[in-house]
């Protein structure tokens, strides 16, 4: 069964897209935890961090550069932002397609959760 994020990438499920290129797709989270809460996902289906191989190294770095670009576009780069990846159910991963949460535009506390 195809995952919800793969369906969003294909346009089968609507989303509030904020960025797309040949490698990644980014959209606003439907349950935002901060004024800026964007999900950045690779177009390649990868379940979680645990499923990464050496061949994914470049893609993971690329996604972080996209996160930095989006933070600048959303004007949160100077005050600060957080990039989060949850891995597995105990960490809060609800969709098993690796995704990066870009959070900002408010003071973020530590520790999270």
N, CA and C atoms as a LAMMPS dump frame, in Angstrom:
ITEM: TIMESTEP
0
ITEM: NUMBER OF ATOMS
339
ITEM: BOX BOUNDS ff ff ff
-5.0000000000000000e+02 5.0000000000000000e+02
-5.0000000000000000e+02 5.0000000000000000e+02
-5.0000000000000000e+02 5.0000000000000000e+02
ITEM: ATOMS id mol type element x y z
1 1 1 N 0.841 -1.183 0
2 1 2 C 0 0 0
3 1 3 C 0.886 1.245 0
4 2 1 N 0.574 2.179 -0.871
5 2 2 C 1.384 3.373 -1.009
6 2 3 C 1.168 4.323 0.17
7 3 1 N 2.22 4.972 0.609
8 3 2 C 2.125 5.852 1.772
9 3 3 C 1.504 7.198 1.412
10 4 1 N 1.017 7.877 2.436
11 4 2 C 0.339 9.154 2.254
12 4 3 C 1.285 10.198 1.651
13 5 1 N 2.559 10.192 2.043
14 5 2 C 3.487 11.177 1.49
15 5 3 C 3.759 10.927 0.014
16 6 1 N 3.821 9.669 -0.394
17 6 2 C 3.986 9.376 -1.817
18 6 3 C 2.786 9.887 -2.602
19 7 1 N 1.596 9.764 -2.022
20 7 2 C 0.39 10.273 -2.68
21 7 3 C 0.39 11.793 -2.747
22 8 1 N 0.907 12.455 -1.723
23 8 2 C 1.021 13.922 -1.74
24 8 3 C 1.987 14.351 -2.841
25 9 1 N 3.12 13.678 -2.945
26 9 2 C 4.103 13.999 -3.989
27 9 3 C 3.468 13.886 -5.373
28 10 1 N 2.655 12.837 -5.58
29 10 2 C 2.006 12.615 -6.884
30 10 3 C 0.821 13.539 -7.13
31 11 1 N 0.416 14.311 -6.124
32 11 2 C -0.731 15.206 -6.277
33 11 3 C -2.067 14.513 -6.078
34 12 1 N -2.048 13.276 -5.601
35 12 2 C -3.29 12.538 -5.365
36 12 3 C -3.995 13.008 -4.092
37 13 1 N -3.242 13.58 -3.177
38 13 2 C -3.777 14.175 -1.955
39 13 3 C -3.311 15.624 -1.942
40 14 1 N -4.228 16.572 -1.727
41 14 2 C -3.83 17.984 -1.746
42 14 3 C -2.928 18.344 -0.565
43 15 1 N -2.071 19.319 -0.799
44 15 2 C -1.197 19.844 0.247
45 15 3 C -0.925 21.311 -0.054
46 16 1 N -0.413 22.016 0.939
47 16 2 C 0.009 23.401 0.749
48 16 3 C 1.506 23.379 0.462
49 17 1 N 1.815 23.152 -0.813
50 17 2 C 3.204 23.02 -1.25
51 17 3 C 3.931 24.347 -1.087
52 18 1 N 5.147 24.274 -0.551
53 18 2 C 5.99 25.461 -0.447
54 18 3 C 7.265 25.339 -1.283
55 19 1 N 7.596 24.106 -1.696
56 19 2 C 8.812 23.927 -2.495
57 19 3 C 8.757 22.557 -3.161
58 20 1 N 9.293 22.498 -4.381
59 20 2 C 9.449 21.223 -5.063
60 20 3 C 10.551 21.336 -6.088
61 21 1 N 11.354 20.289 -6.174
62 21 2 C 12.323 20.154 -7.257
63 21 3 C 12.401 18.672 -7.617
64 22 1 N 13.425 18.274 -8.335
65 22 2 C 13.501 16.889 -8.803
66 22 3 C 13.776 15.887 -7.681
67 23 1 N 14.272 16.369 -6.529
68 23 2 C 14.643 15.468 -5.438
69 23 3 C 13.711 15.5 -4.231
70 24 1 N 13.136 16.665 -3.95
71 24 2 C 12.372 16.824 -2.716
72 24 3 C 11.054 17.553 -2.946
73 25 1 N 10.18 17.401 -1.963
74 25 2 C 8.88 18.065 -1.941
75 25 3 C 8.701 18.596 -0.523
76 26 1 N 8.244 19.832 -0.382
77 26 2 C 8.033 20.42 0.941
78 26 3 C 6.643 21.05 0.993
79 27 1 N 5.986 20.861 2.141
80 27 2 C 4.633 21.382 2.3
81 27 3 C 4.373 21.701 3.77
82 28 1 N 3.338 22.507 3.999
83 28 2 C 2.987 22.896 5.355
84 28 3 C 2.361 21.721 6.096
85 29 1 N 2.758 21.542 7.352
86 29 2 C 2.201 20.478 8.191
87 29 3 C 0.734 20.808 8.49
88 30 1 N -0.13 19.795 8.447
89 30 2 C -1.56 20.037 8.704
90 30 3 C -1.853 20.199 10.197
91 31 1 N -0.915 19.835 11.057
92 31 2 C -1.039 20.024 12.503
93 31 3 C 0.198 20.772 13.003
94 32 1 N 0.33 22.056 12.635
95 32 2 C 1.567 22.775 12.942
96 32 3 C 1.828 22.899 14.434
97 33 1 N 3.095 22.727 14.791
98 33 2 C 3.554 22.856 16.166
99 33 3 C 4.285 24.174 16.4
100 34 1 N 4.344 25.001 15.372
101 34 2 C 4.967 26.318 15.433
102 34 3 C 4.378 27.141 14.286
103 35 1 N 4.501 28.469 14.341
104 35 2 C 3.971 29.284 13.239
105 35 3 C 4.519 28.875 11.864
106 36 1 N 5.78 28.466 11.817
107 36 2 C 6.339 27.867 10.607
108 36 3 C 6.569 26.393 10.923
109 37 1 N 5.878 25.541 10.201
110 37 2 C 6.064 24.09 10.361
111 37 3 C 5.903 23.466 8.989
112 38 1 N 7.036 23.184 8.375
113 38 2 C 7.086 22.647 7.019
114 38 3 C 7.684 21.245 7.075
115 39 1 N 7.09 20.34 6.326
116 39 2 C 7.64 18.994 6.173
117 39 3 C 8.411 18.94 4.867
118 40 1 N 9.63 18.446 4.923
119 40 2 C 10.477 18.309 3.747
120 40 3 C 10.727 16.821 3.561
121 41 1 N 10.345 16.302 2.389
122 41 2 C 10.434 14.859 2.159
123 41 3 C 11.16 14.575 0.842
124 42 1 N 11.952 13.512 0.831
125 42 2 C 12.55 13.12 -0.448
126 42 3 C 11.475 12.494 -1.333
127 43 1 N 11.607 12.652 -2.617
128 43 2 C 10.669 12.017 -3.537
129 43 3 C 10.873 10.501 -3.564
130 44 1 N 12.074 10.062 -3.26
131 44 2 C 12.331 8.631 -3.143
132 44 3 C 11.741 8.142 -1.826
133 45 1 N 10.989 7.055 -1.877
134 45 2 C 10.41 6.517 -0.649
135 45 3 C 11.493 5.807 0.159
136 46 1 N 11.767 6.364 1.333
137 46 2 C 12.687 5.778 2.308
138 46 3 C 11.91 5.783 3.621
139 47 1 N 11.767 4.645 4.26
140 47 2 C 10.906 4.552 5.442
141 47 3 C 11.381 5.397 6.622
142 48 1 N 12.661 5.313 6.966
143 48 2 C 13.159 6.03 8.143
144 48 3 C 14.678 6.162 8.064
145 49 1 N 15.241 6.836 9.048
146 49 2 C 16.695 6.972 9.128
147 49 3 C 17.359 5.59 9.137
148 50 1 N 16.715 4.642 9.775
149 50 2 C 17.273 3.286 9.876
150 50 3 C 17.425 2.605 8.524
151 51 1 N 16.746 3.12 7.512
152 51 2 C 16.795 2.524 6.18
153 51 3 C 17.751 3.243 5.231
154 52 1 N 18.495 4.202 5.744
155 52 2 C 19.428 4.936 4.893
156 52 3 C 20.658 4.091 4.579
157 53 1 N 21.136 4.241 3.357
158 53 2 C 22.386 3.621 2.91
159 53 3 C 23.365 4.731 2.552
160 54 1 N 24.611 4.354 2.317
161 54 2 C 25.633 5.329 1.932
162 54 3 C 25.205 6.119 0.7
163 55 1 N 24.447 5.484 -0.186
164 55 2 C 23.992 6.166 -1.404
165 55 3 C 23.04 7.335 -1.108
166 56 1 N 22.505 7.41 0.106
167 56 2 C 21.587 8.487 0.474
168 56 3 C 22.298 9.684 1.105
169 57 1 N 23.6 9.586 1.323
170 57 2 C 24.333 10.651 2.008
171 57 3 C 24.141 12.006 1.339
172 58 1 N 24.293 12.038 0.048
173 58 2 C 24.162 13.292 -0.688
174 58 3 C 22.741 13.849 -0.584
175 59 1 N 21.75 12.99 -0.694
176 59 2 C 20.353 13.417 -0.61
177 59 3 C 20.037 14.01 0.757
178 60 1 N 20.53 13.402 1.829
179 60 2 C 20.255 13.915 3.175
180 60 3 C 20.883 15.292 3.368
181 61 1 N 22.098 15.48 2.879
182 61 2 C 22.722 16.798 2.938
183 61 3 C 21.964 17.818 2.112
184 62 1 N 21.491 17.391 0.967
185 62 2 C 20.715 18.262 0.09
186 62 3 C 19.437 18.73 0.793
187 63 1 N 18.764 17.813 1.479
188 63 2 C 17.529 18.181 2.181
189 63 3 C 17.816 19.226 3.257
190 64 1 N 18.94 19.111 3.944
191 64 2 C 19.286 20.111 4.955
192 64 3 C 19.544 21.475 4.322
193 65 1 N 20.132 21.486 3.133
194 65 2 C 20.32 22.762 2.44
195 65 3 C 18.982 23.357 2.021
196 66 1 N 18.033 22.524 1.6
197 66 2 C 16.685 23 1.284
198 66 3 C 16.034 23.581 2.539
199 67 1 N 16.207 22.918 3.68
200 67 2 C 15.653 23.428 4.935
201 67 3 C 16.203 24.819 5.246
202 68 1 N 17.504 25.008 5.068
203 68 2 C 18.118 26.313 5.313
204 68 3 C 17.564 27.365 4.358
205 69 1 N 17.359 26.996 3.101
206 69 2 C 16.794 27.913 2.113
207 69 3 C 15.369 28.314 2.496
208 70 1 N 14.566 27.33 2.907
209 70 2 C 13.191 27.629 3.295
210 70 3 C 13.153 28.483 4.558
211 71 1 N 14.067 28.232 5.499
212 71 2 C 14.143 29.049 6.71
213 71 3 C 14.434 30.502 6.354
214 72 1 N 15.317 30.705 5.39
215 72 2 C 15.612 32.068 4.945
216 72 3 C 14.396 32.693 4.269
217 73 1 N 13.714 31.936 3.411
218 73 2 C 12.526 32.453 2.739
219 73 3 C 11.412 32.807 3.724
220 74 1 N 11.323 32.071 4.821
221 74 2 C 10.295 32.314 5.846
222 74 3 C 10.771 33.303 6.908
223 75 1 N 11.976 33.845 6.716
224 75 2 C 12.569 34.85 7.611
225 75 3 C 12.736 34.364 9.046
226 76 1 N 13.093 33.094 9.204
227 76 2 C 13.362 32.568 10.537
228 76 3 C 14.832 32.196 10.706
229 77 1 N 15.627 32.435 9.677
230 77 2 C 17.036 32.03 9.707
231 77 3 C 17.86 32.83 10.709
232 78 1 N 17.508 34.064 10.976
233 78 2 C 18.314 34.863 11.891
234 78 3 C 17.924 34.669 13.343
235 79 1 N 16.649 34.435 13.612
236 79 2 C 16.206 34.241 14.997
237 79 3 C 16.35 32.799 15.449
238 80 1 N 16.358 31.866 14.519
239 80 2 C 16.576 30.466 14.84
240 80 3 C 15.427 29.575 14.43
241 81 1 N 15.775 28.339 14.158
242 81 2 C 14.792 27.336 13.752
243 81 3 C 15.319 25.963 14.124
244 82 1 N 14.441 24.981 14.041
245 82 2 C 14.812 23.615 14.37
246 82 3 C 14.462 22.711 13.199
247 83 1 N 15.315 21.719 12.934
248 83 2 C 15.05 20.679 11.943
249 83 3 C 15.032 19.359 12.719
250 84 1 N 13.908 18.636 12.621
251 84 2 C 13.711 17.428 13.418
252 84 3 C 13.387 16.259 12.497
253 85 1 N 13.958 15.1 12.82
254 85 2 C 13.611 13.842 12.154
255 85 3 C 13.237 12.857 13.25
256 86 1 N 12.037 12.336 13.2
257 86 2 C 11.621 11.295 14.135
258 86 3 C 11.869 9.94 13.481
259 87 1 N 12.328 8.985 14.27
260 87 2 C 12.612 7.648 13.738
261 87 3 C 11.944 6.606 14.621
262 88 1 N 10.867 6.029 14.118
263 88 2 C 10.154 4.976 14.828
264 88 3 C 9.01 5.498 15.673
265 89 1 N 8.106 4.608 16.047
266 89 2 C 6.902 4.993 16.782
267 89 3 C 7.181 5.659 18.13
268 90 1 N 8.175 5.186 18.886
269 90 2 C 8.462 5.792 20.187
270 90 3 C 8.984 7.219 20.064
271 91 1 N 9.53 7.561 18.914
272 91 2 C 10.013 8.917 18.676
273 91 3 C 8.917 9.814 18.099
274 92 1 N 7.767 9.23 17.777
275 92 2 C 6.664 10.016 17.241
276 92 3 C 6.517 9.955 15.737
277 93 1 N 7.253 9.066 15.071
278 93 2 C 7.105 8.953 13.621
279 93 3 C 5.761 8.3 13.319
280 94 1 N 4.879 9.05 12.653
281 94 2 C 3.538 8.554 12.334
282 94 3 C 3.425 8.115 10.883
283 95 1 N 4.228 8.724 10
284 95 2 C 4.238 8.358 8.583
285 95 3 C 5.611 7.777 8.284
286 96 1 N 5.629 6.551 7.765
287 96 2 C 6.898 5.868 7.547
288 96 3 C 7.426 6.123 6.133
289 97 1 N 7.722 7.391 5.916
290 97 2 C 8.424 7.941 4.758
291 97 3 C 9.273 9.031 5.403
292 98 1 N 10.584 8.891 5.382
293 98 2 C 11.457 9.827 6.091
294 98 3 C 11.054 11.263 5.774
295 99 1 N 10.98 12.092 6.809
296 99 2 C 10.616 13.492 6.619
297 99 3 C 11.283 14.351 7.68
298 100 1 N 11.583 15.554 7.286
299 100 2 C 12.256 16.533 8.126
300 100 3 C 11.231 17.608 8.483
301 101 1 N 11.102 17.912 9.765
302 101 2 C 10.224 18.987 10.221
303 101 3 C 11.07 20.256 10.336
304 102 1 N 10.69 21.315 9.655
305 102 2 C 11.306 22.626 9.809
306 102 3 C 10.354 23.441 10.677
307 103 1 N 10.809 23.823 11.862
308 103 2 C 9.98 24.533 12.839
309 103 3 C 10.615 25.858 13.206
310 104 1 N 9.789 26.901 13.297
311 104 2 C 10.321 28.186 13.713
312 104 3 C 9.25 29.248 13.852
313 105 1 N 9.711 30.483 14.03
314 105 2 C 8.877 31.678 14.196
315 105 3 C 8.282 31.766 15.598
316 106 1 N 8.87 31.045 16.543
317 106 2 C 8.573 31.19 17.967
318 106 3 C 9.747 30.604 18.736
319 107 1 N 9.828 30.915 20.009
320 107 2 C 10.872 30.357 20.853
321 107 3 C 10.579 28.882 21.083
322 108 1 N 11.524 28.031 20.76
323 108 2 C 11.376 26.58 20.916
324 108 3 C 12.093 26.144 22.189
325 109 1 N 11.424 25.377 23.004
326 109 2 C 11.97 24.945 24.292
327 109 3 C 12.766 23.659 24.156
328 110 1 N 13.587 23.382 25.169
329 110 2 C 14.348 22.148 25.22
330 110 3 C 14.242 21.588 26.624
331 111 1 N 14.051 20.343 26.826
332 111 2 C 13.949 19.319 25.813
333 111 3 C 12.558 19.291 25.16
334 112 1 N 12.498 18.843 23.917
335 112 2 C 11.19 18.705 23.263
336 112 3 C 10.476 17.471 23.805
337 113 1 N 9.164 17.497 23.787
338 113 2 C 8.376 16.326 24.193
339 113 3 C 8.826 15.832 25.492
